[in-house]
Amino acid sequence: MMLPFPLPSVAAHFRSTYFRSTFHADSSRTDAEAAVPSASLALPFVDLGRFHTWFDTHRPGAIPLALTRVHTSGCFLRGAEVTAFEAEFATYCGTRNMVCVGNGTDALQLALQAGGAMPGDEVIVPAFTFIATWNAVSLAGCIPVPADVCPDTGTLDLADVRTKLTPRTTAIIPVHLYGRCAAMADLSALAKKRGLLLIEDAAQAHGARYQGKRAGSLAHAAAFSFYPTKNLGALGDGGAIATDDPVFAERARRLANYGALEKHDHELVGGNSRLDEIQAAILREKLTFLEECNAQRRRLAAVYHDALSDFVTAGLLQIPLPNGTAPQREKRKTARNTAGSTPEAEISATTKKNNKDTNGPDTLPAWHLYVVRVANREKIAAALASAGVGTGVHYPCPPHCTPAYAELGWKKGSLPVAERLAQEVLSLPMMPYLEEAEVRRVAETLGQALLAKN
Ligand SMILES: Cc1ncc(COP(=O)(O)O)c(C=O)c1O
């Protein structure tokens, strides 16, 4: 394969054009995996400073004005900005109610509690997700029960969910991993049949579509995170619970505010988990730009797809399912099974159906992350880092293999797809400020690293 330019020139291009310092609000979710410290990378995995500079060019003055609005209002909690943002985000998601809370983990925990989950209940969660999904279940006093995921999407495998149901199961939390909705139609049917609570973990999926509806409107309730790097991110922590059910919404609202709706009206034992007015004002401005950001993410994903398809055919790489087209598996049947490959035996009928369900023409991922699968991930990531390209790993260790969940007794090997994904996934830069030429260069750099290793 012809290489368009030598590696050093890629690094030089990035360094000269795009070098700037990077804000990492939480290294566990941004660049902890990069072999080279992010500040020295020409193209960091995420650069929130660059994002906000870019945002300012599209919405000039919006952020300073929003800050001034709150500053001069003298109201910092439970005020007009939160009320307005709740209404606007509910309309955007297509739900009747939105309850803003302190962060996405709280949103999941409070949604479980508002939906009636009790301590000791079993809640089915994906074996492959950010650990916060599991933590929220534990914090509600429930027991996270992992079901394995489908290899092509990383979302819940319905067949495995069925095997994990017991008389103590009361809820299922599908995660829309990397911004692609889980196969909600089948999960909803199962939850309905068994009388189970279904809560979307939509922390990575603001604006994602599934069969014509938006994430957040696909279950009894949904939990969002507004962590700064999310598709819709605040300038700090934030979260929200979406639901059509007004009783559910009222319970969630009370649980997040000392059990009260009004002052001294403590009907439930609750806590304190609130979005503040400054974050709500910022989120209102960013919400007006979310569709454009997501459209740009889709364009960038298409560039990655196009630029990486030869490496997929060569069996060196797996890329995410494209959208609205046939799953890549058909194309890969003759490929060498050398790297990041999924044995055909593993592709169950449910997985095939899941792929179809989560990849239809009216189903659009929000492309929160663009995650490929490779063998020798650490070497590939190091090669990218030495060429100035930051990468991430979401996630290197499935929750059941962490010390935090050792006592649940899930042995290594018990959730094989999740465990293999954890070894192979590599997240490439995917932020809406990126230019297509940059993404092409990341893909070329990755291609060179793959060829160098094989
Ligand atoms: C899938 C998933 N669930 C839950 C959360 C928790 O959100 P927060 O960090 O706002 O508590 C996150 C955040 O990264 C996430 O990615």
The ligand as an SDF file (V2000), in Angstrom:
LIG
                    3D

 16 16  0  0  0  0  0  0  0  0999 V2000
  -21.8890    5.1070   29.9680 C   0  0  0  0  0  0  0  0  0  0  0  0
  -21.7820    6.0820   31.1050 C   0  0  0  0  0  0  0  0  0  0  0  0
  -22.6380    5.9780   32.1320 N   0  0  0  0  0  0  0  0  0  0  0  0
  -22.5970    6.8200   33.1750 C   0  0  0  0  0  0  0  0  0  0  0  0
  -21.6730    7.8470   33.2290 C   0  0  0  0  0  0  0  0  0  0  0  0
  -21.6070    8.7080   34.4570 C   0  0  0  0  0  0  0  0  0  0  0  0
  -21.7680   10.0750   34.1970 O   0  0  0  0  0  0  0  0  0  0  0  0
  -21.1110   11.1510   35.1930 P   0  0  0  0  0  0  0  0  0  0  0  0
  -19.6520   11.1720   34.9400 O   0  0  0  0  0  0  0  0  0  0  0  0
  -21.7550   12.4340   34.7790 O   0  0  0  0  0  0  0  0  0  0  0  0
  -21.4570   10.7700   36.5630 O   0  0  0  0  0  0  0  0  0  0  0  0
  -20.7720    8.0050   32.1750 C   0  0  0  0  0  0  0  0  0  0  0  0
  -19.7890    9.1000   32.1870 C   0  0  0  0  0  0  0  0  0  0  0  0
  -18.7180    9.0500   31.6730 O   0  0  0  0  0  0  0  0  0  0  0  0
  -20.8120    7.0960   31.0790 C   0  0  0  0  0  0  0  0  0  0  0  0
  -19.9620    7.1850   30.0520 O   0  0  0  0  0  0  0  0  0  0  0  0
  1  2  1  0
  2  3  1  0
  2 15  2  0
  3  4  2  0
  4  5  1  0
  5  6  1  0
  5 12  2  0
  6  7  1  0
  7  8  1  0
  8  9  2  0
  8 10  1  0
  8 11  1  0
 12 13  1  0
 12 15  1  0
 13 14  2  0
 15 16  1  0
M  END
$$$$
